[in-house]
Amino acid sequence: MIKSQLIARLVERNPSLSFRDAERVVNAILDEIVDGLAQGRRVELRGFGVFTVRQRKPRTSRNPSTNETVEVPAKKAPHFKAGKELHERLNKDYSGKDD
């Protein structure tokens, strides 16, 4: 699902919400998540998951086309860990339960 499909689904489920308002809501939520991560904070959405920033160490890599060695600098990367409720919903067909 892409962002525009998410916005359209929100409008479908909430007819009183205009497309423009739904777009503002989705953008505001995503902006807050990105801003929190940019500030090095942990962003937790209960039942969904946790977004964190992980530091990657510098390393030596190889360019596969030239076989040349390349130094890759240290960098930050986003990380997502799914919450318990998300795991349960994804695996409910495999758990033997009929929730």
PDB file as gemmi writes it, atoms N, CA and C in Angstrom:
CRYST1    1.000    1.000    1.000  90.00  90.00  90.00 P 1                      
ATOM      1  N   MET A   1       0.852  -1.165   0.000  1.00  0.00           N  
ATOM      2  CA  MET A   1       0.000   0.000   0.000  1.00  0.00           C  
ATOM      3  C   MET A   1       0.904   1.235   0.000  1.00  0.00           C  
ATOM      4  N   ILE A   2       0.551   2.188  -0.839  1.00  0.00           N  
ATOM      5  CA  ILE A   2       1.293   3.444  -0.874  1.00  0.00           C  
ATOM      6  C   ILE A   2       0.504   4.512  -0.129  1.00  0.00           C  
ATOM      7  N   LYS A   3       1.162   5.654   0.130  1.00  0.00           N  
ATOM      8  CA  LYS A   3       0.565   6.680   0.975  1.00  0.00           C  
ATOM      9  C   LYS A   3      -0.786   7.161   0.450  1.00  0.00           C  
ATOM     10  N   SER A   4      -0.909   7.345  -0.852  1.00  0.00           N  
ATOM     11  CA  SER A   4      -2.187   7.821  -1.404  1.00  0.00           C  
ATOM     12  C   SER A   4      -3.305   6.792  -1.204  1.00  0.00           C  
ATOM     13  N   GLN A   5      -2.967   5.508  -1.236  1.00  0.00           N  
ATOM     14  CA  GLN A   5      -3.967   4.467  -0.986  1.00  0.00           C  
ATOM     15  C   GLN A   5      -4.388   4.470   0.484  1.00  0.00           C  
ATOM     16  N   LEU A   6      -3.441   4.714   1.368  1.00  0.00           N  
ATOM     17  CA  LEU A   6      -3.751   4.815   2.792  1.00  0.00           C  
ATOM     18  C   LEU A   6      -4.703   5.980   3.040  1.00  0.00           C  
ATOM     19  N   ILE A   7      -4.430   7.109   2.418  1.00  0.00           N  
ATOM     20  CA  ILE A   7      -5.284   8.292   2.565  1.00  0.00           C  
ATOM     21  C   ILE A   7      -6.681   7.993   2.021  1.00  0.00           C  
ATOM     22  N   ALA A   8      -6.761   7.362   0.870  1.00  0.00           N  
ATOM     23  CA  ALA A   8      -8.056   7.016   0.275  1.00  0.00           C  
ATOM     24  C   ALA A   8      -8.833   6.060   1.179  1.00  0.00           C  
ATOM     25  N   ARG A   9      -8.150   5.112   1.799  1.00  0.00           N  
ATOM     26  CA  ARG A   9      -8.807   4.169   2.706  1.00  0.00           C  
ATOM     27  C   ARG A   9      -9.338   4.897   3.944  1.00  0.00           C  
ATOM     28  N   LEU A  10      -8.581   5.864   4.458  1.00  0.00           N  
ATOM     29  CA  LEU A  10      -9.039   6.664   5.595  1.00  0.00           C  
ATOM     30  C   LEU A  10     -10.313   7.422   5.249  1.00  0.00           C  
ATOM     31  N   VAL A  11     -10.351   8.007   4.064  1.00  0.00           N  
ATOM     32  CA  VAL A  11     -11.523   8.761   3.621  1.00  0.00           C  
ATOM     33  C   VAL A  11     -12.717   7.818   3.453  1.00  0.00           C  
ATOM     34  N   GLU A  12     -12.457   6.628   2.934  1.00  0.00           N  
ATOM     35  CA  GLU A  12     -13.510   5.613   2.765  1.00  0.00           C  
ATOM     36  C   GLU A  12     -14.143   5.253   4.107  1.00  0.00           C  
ATOM     37  N   ARG A  13     -13.314   5.035   5.100  1.00  0.00           N  
ATOM     38  CA  ARG A  13     -13.787   4.614   6.420  1.00  0.00           C  
ATOM     39  C   ARG A  13     -14.371   5.764   7.240  1.00  0.00           C  
ATOM     40  N   ASN A  14     -14.022   6.990   6.889  1.00  0.00           N  
ATOM     41  CA  ASN A  14     -14.490   8.180   7.605  1.00  0.00           C  
ATOM     42  C   ASN A  14     -15.050   9.186   6.611  1.00  0.00           C  
ATOM     43  N   PRO A  15     -16.296   8.999   6.173  1.00  0.00           N  
ATOM     44  CA  PRO A  15     -16.864   9.853   5.132  1.00  0.00           C  
ATOM     45  C   PRO A  15     -16.903  11.346   5.483  1.00  0.00           C  
ATOM     46  N   SER A  16     -16.879  11.684   6.759  1.00  0.00           N  
ATOM     47  CA  SER A  16     -16.901  13.093   7.156  1.00  0.00           C  
ATOM     48  C   SER A  16     -15.541  13.759   6.952  1.00  0.00           C  
ATOM     49  N   LEU A  17     -14.519  12.980   6.659  1.00  0.00           N  
ATOM     50  CA  LEU A  17     -13.163  13.476   6.478  1.00  0.00           C  
ATOM     51  C   LEU A  17     -12.893  13.710   4.998  1.00  0.00           C  
ATOM     52  N   SER A  18     -12.432  14.900   4.650  1.00  0.00           N  
ATOM     53  CA  SER A  18     -12.106  15.170   3.245  1.00  0.00           C  
ATOM     54  C   SER A  18     -10.751  14.543   2.912  1.00  0.00           C  
ATOM     55  N   PHE A  19     -10.493  14.368   1.631  1.00  0.00           N  
ATOM     56  CA  PHE A  19      -9.229  13.789   1.192  1.00  0.00           C  
ATOM     57  C   PHE A  19      -8.073  14.667   1.662  1.00  0.00           C  
ATOM     58  N   ARG A  20      -8.240  15.972   1.547  1.00  0.00           N  
ATOM     59  CA  ARG A  20      -7.194  16.915   1.935  1.00  0.00           C  
ATOM     60  C   ARG A  20      -6.901  16.837   3.447  1.00  0.00           C  
ATOM     61  N   ASP A  21      -7.964  16.717   4.255  1.00  0.00           N  
ATOM     62  CA  ASP A  21      -7.777  16.601   5.702  1.00  0.00           C  
ATOM     63  C   ASP A  21      -7.087  15.284   6.066  1.00  0.00           C  
ATOM     64  N   ALA A  22      -7.500  14.198   5.410  1.00  0.00           N  
ATOM     65  CA  ALA A  22      -6.878  12.894   5.660  1.00  0.00           C  
ATOM     66  C   ALA A  22      -5.404  12.930   5.267  1.00  0.00           C  
ATOM     67  N   GLU A  23      -5.109  13.602   4.172  1.00  0.00           N  
ATOM     68  CA  GLU A  23      -3.723  13.735   3.728  1.00  0.00           C  
ATOM     69  C   GLU A  23      -2.899  14.499   4.761  1.00  0.00           C  
ATOM     70  N   ARG A  24      -3.460  15.557   5.322  1.00  0.00           N  
ATOM     71  CA  ARG A  24      -2.771  16.333   6.357  1.00  0.00           C  
ATOM     72  C   ARG A  24      -2.499  15.478   7.598  1.00  0.00           C  
ATOM     73  N   VAL A  25      -3.474  14.659   7.979  1.00  0.00           N  
ATOM     74  CA  VAL A  25      -3.318  13.792   9.155  1.00  0.00           C  
ATOM     75  C   VAL A  25      -2.191  12.790   8.927  1.00  0.00           C  
ATOM     76  N   VAL A  26      -2.215  12.112   7.795  1.00  0.00           N  
ATOM     77  CA  VAL A  26      -1.190  11.110   7.486  1.00  0.00           C  
ATOM     78  C   VAL A  26       0.184  11.773   7.434  1.00  0.00           C  
ATOM     79  N   ASN A  27       0.277  12.908   6.764  1.00  0.00           N  
ATOM     80  CA  ASN A  27       1.562  13.615   6.668  1.00  0.00           C  
ATOM     81  C   ASN A  27       2.053  14.068   8.037  1.00  0.00           C  
ATOM     82  N   ALA A  28       1.149  14.532   8.890  1.00  0.00           N  
ATOM     83  CA  ALA A  28       1.532  14.975  10.226  1.00  0.00           C  
ATOM     84  C   ALA A  28       2.090  13.812  11.046  1.00  0.00           C  
ATOM     85  N   ILE A  29       1.436  12.666  10.967  1.00  0.00           N  
ATOM     86  CA  ILE A  29       1.899  11.482  11.708  1.00  0.00           C  
ATOM     87  C   ILE A  29       3.284  11.058  11.211  1.00  0.00           C  
ATOM     88  N   LEU A  30       3.438  10.959   9.900  1.00  0.00           N  
ATOM     89  CA  LEU A  30       4.724  10.536   9.344  1.00  0.00           C  
ATOM     90  C   LEU A  30       5.823  11.554   9.657  1.00  0.00           C  
ATOM     91  N   ASP A  31       5.493  12.842   9.587  1.00  0.00           N  
ATOM     92  CA  ASP A  31       6.479  13.887   9.917  1.00  0.00           C  
ATOM     93  C   ASP A  31       6.933  13.783  11.365  1.00  0.00           C  
ATOM     94  N   GLU A  32       5.998  13.511  12.273  1.00  0.00           N  
ATOM     95  CA  GLU A  32       6.363  13.374  13.690  1.00  0.00           C  
ATOM     96  C   GLU A  32       7.263  12.172  13.919  1.00  0.00           C  
ATOM     97  N   ILE A  33       6.996  11.072  13.229  1.00  0.00           N  
ATOM     98  CA  ILE A  33       7.841   9.885  13.347  1.00  0.00           C  
ATOM     99  C   ILE A  33       9.250  10.210  12.850  1.00  0.00           C  
ATOM    100  N   VAL A  34       9.336  10.831  11.671  1.00  0.00           N  
ATOM    101  CA  VAL A  34      10.639  11.173  11.089  1.00  0.00           C  
ATOM    102  C   VAL A  34      11.377  12.178  11.966  1.00  0.00           C  
ATOM    103  N   ASP A  35      10.673  13.204  12.453  1.00  0.00           N  
ATOM    104  CA  ASP A  35      11.309  14.208  13.316  1.00  0.00           C  
ATOM    105  C   ASP A  35      11.840  13.579  14.604  1.00  0.00           C  
ATOM    106  N   GLY A  36      11.058  12.693  15.193  1.00  0.00           N  
ATOM    107  CA  GLY A  36      11.498  12.010  16.411  1.00  0.00           C  
ATOM    108  C   GLY A  36      12.753  11.194  16.170  1.00  0.00           C  
ATOM    109  N   LEU A  37      12.791  10.458  15.063  1.00  0.00           N  
ATOM    110  CA  LEU A  37      13.970   9.652  14.737  1.00  0.00           C  
ATOM    111  C   LEU A  37      15.170  10.543  14.440  1.00  0.00           C  
ATOM    112  N   ALA A  38      14.942  11.656  13.748  1.00  0.00           N  
ATOM    113  CA  ALA A  38      16.032  12.580  13.426  1.00  0.00           C  
ATOM    114  C   ALA A  38      16.648  13.165  14.693  1.00  0.00           C  
ATOM    115  N   GLN A  39      15.853  13.284  15.749  1.00  0.00           N  
ATOM    116  CA  GLN A  39      16.350  13.789  17.029  1.00  0.00           C  
ATOM    117  C   GLN A  39      16.916  12.673  17.903  1.00  0.00           C  
ATOM    118  N   GLY A  40      16.940  11.457  17.370  1.00  0.00           N  
ATOM    119  CA  GLY A  40      17.517  10.333  18.097  1.00  0.00           C  
ATOM    120  C   GLY A  40      16.572   9.700  19.096  1.00  0.00           C  
ATOM    121  N   ARG A  41      15.299  10.052  19.037  1.00  0.00           N  
ATOM    122  CA  ARG A  41      14.332   9.496  19.986  1.00  0.00           C  
ATOM    123  C   ARG A  41      13.741   8.190  19.465  1.00  0.00           C  
ATOM    124  N   ARG A  42      13.201   7.438  20.376  1.00  0.00           N  
ATOM    125  CA  ARG A  42      12.478   6.199  20.082  1.00  0.00           C  
ATOM    126  C   ARG A  42      11.009   6.577  19.887  1.00  0.00           C  
ATOM    127  N   VAL A  43      10.374   6.064  18.830  1.00  0.00           N  
ATOM    128  CA  VAL A  43       8.970   6.362  18.556  1.00  0.00           C  
ATOM    129  C   VAL A  43       8.180   5.065  18.677  1.00  0.00           C  
ATOM    130  N   GLU A  44       7.282   5.019  19.655  1.00  0.00           N  
ATOM    131  CA  GLU A  44       6.501   3.810  19.913  1.00  0.00           C  
ATOM    132  C   GLU A  44       5.033   4.051  19.608  1.00  0.00           C  
ATOM    133  N   LEU A  45       4.456   3.182  18.796  1.00  0.00           N  
ATOM    134  CA  LEU A  45       3.026   3.193  18.514  1.00  0.00           C  
ATOM    135  C   LEU A  45       2.476   1.902  19.093  1.00  0.00           C  
ATOM    136  N   ARG A  46       1.849   1.995  20.257  1.00  0.00           N  
ATOM    137  CA  ARG A  46       1.379   0.806  20.977  1.00  0.00           C  
ATOM    138  C   ARG A  46       0.525  -0.076  20.084  1.00  0.00           C  
ATOM    139  N   GLY A  47       0.800  -1.355  20.101  1.00  0.00           N  
ATOM    140  CA  GLY A  47       0.056  -2.318  19.308  1.00  0.00           C  
ATOM    141  C   GLY A  47       0.570  -2.438  17.888  1.00  0.00           C  
ATOM    142  N   PHE A  48       1.372  -1.477  17.462  1.00  0.00           N  
ATOM    143  CA  PHE A  48       1.904  -1.504  16.092  1.00  0.00           C  
ATOM    144  C   PHE A  48       3.379  -1.835  16.093  1.00  0.00           C  
ATOM    145  N   GLY A  49       4.183  -1.004  16.776  1.00  0.00           N  
ATOM    146  CA  GLY A  49       5.606  -1.283  16.822  1.00  0.00           C  
ATOM    147  C   GLY A  49       6.413  -0.096  17.296  1.00  0.00           C  
ATOM    148  N   VAL A  50       7.728  -0.264  17.229  1.00  0.00           N  
ATOM    149  CA  VAL A  50       8.658   0.747  17.714  1.00  0.00           C  
ATOM    150  C   VAL A  50       9.660   1.068  16.609  1.00  0.00           C  
ATOM    151  N   PHE A  51       9.843   2.369  16.372  1.00  0.00           N  
ATOM    152  CA  PHE A  51      10.851   2.845  15.438  1.00  0.00           C  
ATOM    153  C   PHE A  51      12.028   3.361  16.253  1.00  0.00           C  
ATOM    154  N   THR A  52      13.237   2.957  15.885  1.00  0.00           N  
ATOM    155  CA  THR A  52      14.442   3.444  16.542  1.00  0.00           C  
ATOM    156  C   THR A  52      15.488   3.736  15.477  1.00  0.00           C  
ATOM    157  N   VAL A  53      16.580   4.378  15.904  1.00  0.00           N  
ATOM    158  CA  VAL A  53      17.700   4.645  15.013  1.00  0.00           C  
ATOM    159  C   VAL A  53      18.861   3.796  15.481  1.00  0.00           C  
ATOM    160  N   ARG A  54      19.482   3.120  14.548  1.00  0.00           N  
ATOM    161  CA  ARG A  54      20.659   2.299  14.870  1.00  0.00           C  
ATOM    162  C   ARG A  54      21.873   2.893  14.173  1.00  0.00           C  
ATOM    163  N   GLN A  55      22.982   2.864  14.883  1.00  0.00           N  
ATOM    164  CA  GLN A  55      24.240   3.371  14.352  1.00  0.00           C  
ATOM    165  C   GLN A  55      24.957   2.227  13.646  1.00  0.00           C  
ATOM    166  N   ARG A  56      25.329   2.450  12.399  1.00  0.00           N  
ATOM    167  CA  ARG A  56      26.110   1.446  11.671  1.00  0.00           C  
ATOM    168  C   ARG A  56      27.579   1.854  11.689  1.00  0.00           C  
ATOM    169  N   LYS A  57      28.435   0.917  11.951  1.00  0.00           N  
ATOM    170  CA  LYS A  57      29.871   1.179  12.029  1.00  0.00           C  
ATOM    171  C   LYS A  57      30.452   1.370  10.624  1.00  0.00           C  
ATOM    172  N   PRO A  58      31.575   2.088  10.535  1.00  0.00           N  
ATOM    173  CA  PRO A  58      32.241   2.187   9.227  1.00  0.00           C  
ATOM    174  C   PRO A  58      32.770   0.811   8.835  1.00  0.00           C  
ATOM    175  N   ARG A  59      32.828   0.583   7.554  1.00  0.00           N  
ATOM    176  CA  ARG A  59      33.295  -0.736   7.096  1.00  0.00           C  
ATOM    177  C   ARG A  59      33.954  -0.620   5.736  1.00  0.00           C  
ATOM    178  N   THR A  60      34.646  -1.659   5.375  1.00  0.00           N  
ATOM    179  CA  THR A  60      35.260  -1.749   4.055  1.00  0.00           C  
ATOM    180  C   THR A  60      34.387  -2.662   3.214  1.00  0.00           C  
ATOM    181  N   SER A  61      34.026  -2.185   2.024  1.00  0.00           N  
ATOM    182  CA  SER A  61      33.186  -2.972   1.137  1.00  0.00           C  
ATOM    183  C   SER A  61      33.891  -3.109  -0.204  1.00  0.00           C  
ATOM    184  N   ARG A  62      33.203  -3.711  -1.159  1.00  0.00           N  
ATOM    185  CA  ARG A  62      33.802  -3.947  -2.470  1.00  0.00           C  
ATOM    186  C   ARG A  62      32.806  -3.596  -3.551  1.00  0.00           C  
ATOM    187  N   ASN A  63      33.253  -2.878  -4.554  1.00  0.00           N  
ATOM    188  CA  ASN A  63      32.421  -2.584  -5.711  1.00  0.00           C  
ATOM    189  C   ASN A  63      32.416  -3.835  -6.587  1.00  0.00           C  
ATOM    190  N   PRO A  64      31.257  -4.479  -6.764  1.00  0.00           N  
ATOM    191  CA  PRO A  64      31.237  -5.761  -7.488  1.00  0.00           C  
ATOM    192  C   PRO A  64      31.613  -5.654  -8.967  1.00  0.00           C  
ATOM    193  N   SER A  65      31.394  -4.504  -9.590  1.00  0.00           N  
ATOM    194  CA  SER A  65      31.705  -4.404 -11.018  1.00  0.00           C  
ATOM    195  C   SER A  65      33.192  -4.165 -11.272  1.00  0.00           C  
ATOM    196  N   THR A  66      33.878  -3.450 -10.382  1.00  0.00           N  
ATOM    197  CA  THR A  66      35.305  -3.167 -10.579  1.00  0.00           C  
ATOM    198  C   THR A  66      36.196  -3.941  -9.626  1.00  0.00           C  
ATOM    199  N   ASN A  67      35.606  -4.575  -8.645  1.00  0.00           N  
ATOM    200  CA  ASN A  67      36.325  -5.313  -7.609  1.00  0.00           C  
ATOM    201  C   ASN A  67      37.195  -4.385  -6.756  1.00  0.00           C  
ATOM    202  N   GLU A  68      36.927  -3.089  -6.821  1.00  0.00           N  
ATOM    203  CA  GLU A  68      37.674  -2.085  -6.069  1.00  0.00           C  
ATOM    204  C   GLU A  68      37.168  -2.031  -4.630  1.00  0.00           C  
ATOM    205  N   THR A  69      38.068  -1.827  -3.682  1.00  0.00           N  
ATOM    206  CA  THR A  69      37.699  -1.702  -2.279  1.00  0.00           C  
ATOM    207  C   THR A  69      37.197  -0.288  -2.033  1.00  0.00           C  
ATOM    208  N   VAL A  70      36.099  -0.190  -1.266  1.00  0.00           N  
ATOM    209  CA  VAL A  70      35.482   1.102  -0.981  1.00  0.00           C  
ATOM    210  C   VAL A  70      35.263   1.211   0.519  1.00  0.00           C  
ATOM    211  N   GLU A  71      35.620   2.364   1.081  1.00  0.00           N  
ATOM    212  CA  GLU A  71      35.382   2.616   2.502  1.00  0.00           C  
ATOM    213  C   GLU A  71      33.975   3.196   2.649  1.00  0.00           C  
ATOM    214  N   VAL A  72      33.136   2.528   3.440  1.00  0.00           N  
ATOM    215  CA  VAL A  72      31.775   2.997   3.703  1.00  0.00           C  
ATOM    216  C   VAL A  72      31.790   3.649   5.082  1.00  0.00           C  
ATOM    217  N   PRO A  73      31.420   4.937   5.157  1.00  0.00           N  
ATOM    218  CA  PRO A  73      31.471   5.623   6.457  1.00  0.00           C  
ATOM    219  C   PRO A  73      30.372   5.155   7.408  1.00  0.00           C  
ATOM    220  N   ALA A  74      30.534   5.497   8.682  1.00  0.00           N  
ATOM    221  CA  ALA A  74      29.498   5.201   9.684  1.00  0.00           C  
ATOM    222  C   ALA A  74      28.245   5.978   9.315  1.00  0.00           C  
ATOM    223  N   LYS A  75      27.089   5.421   9.629  1.00  0.00           N  
ATOM    224  CA  LYS A  75      25.841   6.121   9.340  1.00  0.00           C  
ATOM    225  C   LYS A  75      24.737   5.616  10.252  1.00  0.00           C  
ATOM    226  N   LYS A  76      23.663   6.366  10.264  1.00  0.00           N  
ATOM    227  CA  LYS A  76      22.496   5.995  11.050  1.00  0.00           C  
ATOM    228  C   LYS A  76      21.465   5.375  10.116  1.00  0.00           C  
ATOM    229  N   ALA A  77      20.736   4.385  10.635  1.00  0.00           N  
ATOM    230  CA  ALA A  77      19.715   3.718   9.838  1.00  0.00           C  
ATOM    231  C   ALA A  77      18.471   3.498  10.696  1.00  0.00           C  
ATOM    232  N   PRO A  78      17.280   3.692  10.102  1.00  0.00           N  
ATOM    233  CA  PRO A  78      16.056   3.444  10.867  1.00  0.00           C  
ATOM    234  C   PRO A  78      15.859   1.949  11.074  1.00  0.00           C  
ATOM    235  N   HIS A  79      15.238   1.618  12.195  1.00  0.00           N  
ATOM    236  CA  HIS A  79      14.946   0.216  12.516  1.00  0.00           C  
ATOM    237  C   HIS A  79      13.519   0.143  13.043  1.00  0.00           C  
ATOM    238  N   PHE A  80      12.791  -0.884  12.644  1.00  0.00           N  
ATOM    239  CA  PHE A  80      11.417  -1.073  13.106  1.00  0.00           C  
ATOM    240  C   PHE A  80      11.284  -2.444  13.740  1.00  0.00           C  
ATOM    241  N   LYS A  81      10.663  -2.476  14.913  1.00  0.00           N  
ATOM    242  CA  LYS A  81      10.369  -3.746  15.572  1.00  0.00           C  
ATOM    243  C   LYS A  81       8.852  -3.807  15.752  1.00  0.00           C  
ATOM    244  N   ALA A  82       8.233  -4.808  15.161  1.00  0.00           N  
ATOM    245  CA  ALA A  82       6.786  -4.955  15.227  1.00  0.00           C  
ATOM    246  C   ALA A  82       6.327  -5.250  16.649  1.00  0.00           C  
ATOM    247  N   GLY A  83       5.176  -4.713  17.015  1.00  0.00           N  
ATOM    248  CA  GLY A  83       4.597  -4.929  18.330  1.00  0.00           C  
ATOM    249  C   GLY A  83       3.871  -6.262  18.413  1.00  0.00           C  
ATOM    250  N   LYS A  84       3.507  -6.628  19.617  1.00  0.00           N  
ATOM    251  CA  LYS A  84       2.854  -7.916  19.880  1.00  0.00           C  
ATOM    252  C   LYS A  84       1.540  -8.041  19.110  1.00  0.00           C  
ATOM    253  N   GLU A  85       0.713  -6.991  19.138  1.00  0.00           N  
ATOM    254  CA  GLU A  85      -0.579  -7.043  18.459  1.00  0.00           C  
ATOM    255  C   GLU A  85      -0.412  -7.223  16.950  1.00  0.00           C  
ATOM    256  N   LEU A  86       0.570  -6.547  16.356  1.00  0.00           N  
ATOM    257  CA  LEU A  86       0.832  -6.695  14.920  1.00  0.00           C  
ATOM    258  C   LEU A  86       1.264  -8.117  14.607  1.00  0.00           C  
ATOM    259  N   HIS A  87       2.165  -8.664  15.421  1.00  0.00           N  
ATOM    260  CA  HIS A  87       2.597 -10.056  15.238  1.00  0.00           C  
ATOM    261  C   HIS A  87       1.397 -11.006  15.303  1.00  0.00           C  
ATOM    262  N   GLU A  88       0.539 -10.799  16.300  1.00  0.00           N  
ATOM    263  CA  GLU A  88      -0.622 -11.686  16.462  1.00  0.00           C  
ATOM    264  C   GLU A  88      -1.565 -11.598  15.267  1.00  0.00           C  
ATOM    265  N   ARG A  89      -1.817 -10.393  14.772  1.00  0.00           N  
ATOM    266  CA  ARG A  89      -2.724 -10.241  13.629  1.00  0.00           C  
ATOM    267  C   ARG A  89      -2.142 -10.845  12.366  1.00  0.00           C  
ATOM    268  N   LEU A  90      -0.827 -10.740  12.199  1.00  0.00           N  
ATOM    269  CA  LEU A  90      -0.191 -11.310  11.013  1.00  0.00           C  
ATOM    270  C   LEU A  90      -0.186 -12.831  11.056  1.00  0.00           C  
ATOM    271  N   ASN A  91      -0.121 -13.397  12.248  1.00  0.00           N  
ATOM    272  CA  ASN A  91       0.026 -14.844  12.394  1.00  0.00           C  
ATOM    273  C   ASN A  91      -1.221 -15.549  12.896  1.00  0.00           C  
ATOM    274  N   LYS A  92      -2.369 -14.879  12.917  1.00  0.00           N  
ATOM    275  CA  LYS A  92      -3.558 -15.511  13.486  1.00  0.00           C  
ATOM    276  C   LYS A  92      -4.013 -16.735  12.696  1.00  0.00           C  
ATOM    277  N   ASP A  93      -3.759 -16.769  11.384  1.00  0.00           N  
ATOM    278  CA  ASP A  93      -4.150 -17.929  10.580  1.00  0.00           C  
ATOM    279  C   ASP A  93      -3.251 -19.132  10.840  1.00  0.00           C  
ATOM    280  N   TYR A  94      -2.073 -18.898  11.422  1.00  0.00           N  
ATOM    281  CA  TYR A  94      -1.127 -19.973  11.647  1.00  0.00           C  
ATOM    282  C   TYR A  94      -1.078 -20.455  13.088  1.00  0.00           C  
ATOM    283  N   SER A  95      -1.788 -19.765  13.966  1.00  0.00           N  
ATOM    284  CA  SER A  95      -1.703 -20.099  15.396  1.00  0.00           C  
ATOM    285  C   SER A  95      -2.678 -21.202  15.803  1.00  0.00           C  
ATOM    286  N   GLY A  96      -3.617 -21.524  14.923  1.00  0.00           N  
ATOM    287  CA  GLY A  96      -4.607 -22.520  15.289  1.00  0.00           C  
ATOM    288  C   GLY A  96      -5.807 -21.908  15.975  1.00  0.00           C  
ATOM    289  N   LYS A  97      -5.744 -20.601  16.224  1.00  0.00           N  
ATOM    290  CA  LYS A  97      -6.864 -19.891  16.853  1.00  0.00           C  
ATOM    291  C   LYS A  97      -7.787 -19.341  15.772  1.00  0.00           C  
ATOM    292  N   ASP A  98      -9.044 -19.182  16.116  1.00  0.00           N  
ATOM    293  CA  ASP A  98     -10.023 -18.593  15.211  1.00  0.00           C  
ATOM    294  C   ASP A  98     -10.518 -17.276  15.781  1.00  0.00           C  
ATOM    295  N   ASP A  99      -9.605 -16.327  16.017  1.00  0.00           N  
ATOM    296  CA  ASP A  99      -9.975 -15.034  16.621  1.00  0.00           C  
ATOM    297  C   ASP A  99     -10.785 -14.217  15.663  1.00  0.00           C  
TER     298      ASP A  99                                                      
END                                                                             
